[in-house]
């Protein structure tokens, strides 16, 4: 831990734990596209340009969404360490290349809700397995919507049969476009399957089961095992669209924080979640989805929520690989 400096009034080992918590955020294919510059008075969050997915995410929109999720974990972990975080997003000349700067705003004692979310950080998983048919009750839906609102975003619940049928069509349309894109498929292959000692990507035991034609929703093939008889994907999961209120990096960072708060709130309540990202990754389909929501909301990701059996954690890069030196310009 010696390579992690002290910052924000925290000892090096405390800063290490804070960054470790930040690194447990979700990202496309578990690419973990974030870096941190640690200075005595701040922690800067930077994108890791070496971990871009130019075919799947050509505009780096999902990269910033993932970094927003890491930022939420960072804020939460600092609160757990007694630090009130002050966040400046997209700081510009204050920290060239940074997506956010976190400074100390005094002391803070986490409340019960923050403690529950912090406890959920290491337990949160992207669960690609089939879910049980048990529905998510309306009270829990309301709590997830509230979690997004607290982070200045909106969680749109796909409730009516007409809206569900339309979203299924968008997912299918985008999925077929991506299947025909060799570069998208090459990126997926590079992060999945048997990769001994990898510290990123999606190992086989976290890949779920392989999709089949009878599935109600189309899923990516993460090279998981063939499914056992009777283990089809559920027919009626809770599906929600996480939206920002405007386009651009700031909206994406806010939506990423909202996404992570929703995922942690779901985890704390015993729910599982996975992503149906295809319709927001294909620009033409994303525009159709946005129009279907009334054009006032900007769709950032689609989540599938429900109850399932536990899955193991995905690998993580060590904190030592996430540190930027003061003169390092990799972002």
Secondary structure, DSSP 4 states (H G I P E B T S, - for coil): -TTSPPBTTB-HHHHHHHHHHHTTS--GGG---EEEEEETTEEEEEE-GGG--TTT-TTSHHHHHHHHHHHHHHHHHHHHTTEEEEEEES-GGGGTTEEEEEEEEEE----HHHHHHHHHHTT--B--SPPPSPPPPHHHHHHHHHHHHHTT-EEEE--SHHHHHHHHHHHHHHHHHHHT-HHHHHHHHHTBS--TT-SSSB-GGGS-BPP-TT-SS-------BPPPTT-PPPSS-EEEEEEESS-SHHHHHHHHHHHHHHHHHHHHTT-EEEE--HHHHSHHHHHHHHHHTTSSSEEEEEEEEE-----PPPP---GGGGEEPTT----
